[in-house]
C-alpha cells in the first residue's frame, strides 16, 4: 500500500473534519464526558477546521497521511499550550483511521511532524495522551 504524507490545504477541510469527528467519537466514547461527546458534532469540527486551516491565524504544522490516495490520518503540531512542554512544540492532534491502523501511519506522521518542527527551530516535540486511550498509550511505548 502506498502511503504518502503531505501538508494540509484549505481544500482538505471537509475531509479532515469528517475524519476527525468519526475517529474522535470512536476513540473517546467511553472517555469523554457525555456533554462533550454530544456537543462536538461534525459541524462543530468543520467550523474549527475552517479556522485552523487559516495559516495567517495559526502557526501550525498540519500534515495528512494518505493511503492509496485516501485520507488515512492527520497530525498537527505547534506552540505548546501547557507549561509541561516547556520549550518544546506540542502535538495537538494525531489521528489514524481504524481501517489503516498498525500500518506505521501514525509513526510516519509523528516522524514527519518532528522533522518539520525541528527544522523550524524547536528544541523538541511533546505529546499528551488521555488516560484510558490504551491504543495510543501502547503505541507510545512500542
N, C-alpha and C positions, 0 to 999 in steps of 0.2 A: 504494500500500500504506500503510495506517495504522500508524504507529509511535508507540508511547507509552512513556514512562519512568515508573516508579513505584518506591516503596520496597518492599523485600522484606518479606515477613511469614513467620512461622513455618510457615504452611500451604504455603509455596513450597519447603520444604526438599528434598523428594524430587525435584522438577523441576530445582532448581538443581544438586543433587548429580549427577544423571544427565547434565545438560548439561556440567557441569564435567569429569566423568570422560571423556565422549566427546570433547570438544574437546581436553582435555589429551593424551589418547592420540594423537589425530591430529597435534597440533602437535609434541609432544615425543618421538615415536617414535625419531627418529634423534638427538635432542639430549640426552635424559636417560640417566643410567646405567641399565643393564638392571635392576638391583635396584630402583631407584625405580619404574621402569616396571611391574614385576611386583607391587610392594607396594601401589601406590596404586590399589586396586580401587574399584569403585563403592560397596561397603560402607564402606570407609575414608572416602571422600569424604562419604558420608551422615553418618557419625558426626561428622566435622569440621564439616560444615554445621549439624548439630543444635546443636553448641556455639557456632559463630559467630553463629547467629541468636538468641542469648540476649542481649538488649540490656543487661541488668544486668551482664554479664560483660565486654562489649566495647563500646568507644566507636567504632563503625564506621558509615560511611555505606554502605549496601548498596542498590544500585539494579538494577532489572530492566528490560530492554528487551523489549517485546512487539510483534510484527508481526502484525496481524490477529488478536490475541488469543493468539498462540502465543509461548512463550518463545524469544527470539532471541538474547539475550545478557545479561551481567550485569557490573557493575563494583562494586568495593569499595575504599574509601579510609579511612585512619585515621592514627593517630600513626606517625611514621617508625620503622622497625626497624633503620635503618643511619645512621651519622653523616653519610654523604654527603648526606643530605637536609636536614641542619641543622635549621632551624626550620619547614621545610615539611612538610605532610602527604604521605603516600605512597599511591600507587595500589597496592593489594595484588593485585587481580585485575582484568583487563579481557579478557573473552572474548566473541566473537561467533560464533554458529553459522555454519558454512561455507555453509549454504543462504541466509544473509542477508548475506553479505559484500558489500562495495562498494555498500552502500545508505546509508551515513552513520550506521549504528547505533553503531559504536564511537566516532565523533566526538561523537555526541549523548550517549552515556553519559559520556564524558570531560568534556564541557562541563557537563553537569548535576552530575557529581561535583565539579568545580572550583567551581561556584557554591555548592553546598551547603557545601563545606569552607570557602570564603572567608566565607560568612555565619556560620560557626561561629567565626570569628576567626583562622583560619590565615593565614599570610602568603603561602602558595603551595602548589603541588602538584607533586610529582615522581613520575616513573615509571621503573622499571628494566625493561630488556628483555634477555632471554637472547640472547647472541651466537649467531647461526645461525638465529634466528627472523626470517628475512628478510621475511616479510609484515608483521610488526609493526614492524620497523625501517623498512621502506619507508613504512608509513603514518605513522610519526612524522616522516618527512622531507617529506611531501607536504602 
